[in-house]
Amino acid sequence: MTDAILMLDGLDPLTGTAETGGDYIQFRTDAVLDTASLEHGHEGRIDLGGRTERVMLKSAHPHHPSSGDPDAADMLELTLQRFDPQPG
C-alpha cells in the first residue's frame, strides 16, 4: 500500500493508502463520510507519492480491518477507475 491523497470534485482532500493494479485503484481512508455523498461516477485526481492520476469513483463501502484487533477502526474503501491505466 502507498500513502495517497484523493481529491474528488466537490469534496475536501482525503488522505489514506492506495493499492494499484491494472485499470483500478483501491483507496482506503479513515475519514468519516456519508457514502450517499460519494456518487458513482464522481471524478477527481489521486496523488500517489508525487505521481498524479485522473480517476473516477466506481464504488464506496465500509472496510473492516482483519487485524484481529477489536479496537481497530473501520475504514472506507473506494474503488477508483483510472483514466490512463499504468502498470502495477
Order of alpha helices (4+ residues) and beta strands (2+ residues): beta-beta-beta-beta-beta-beta
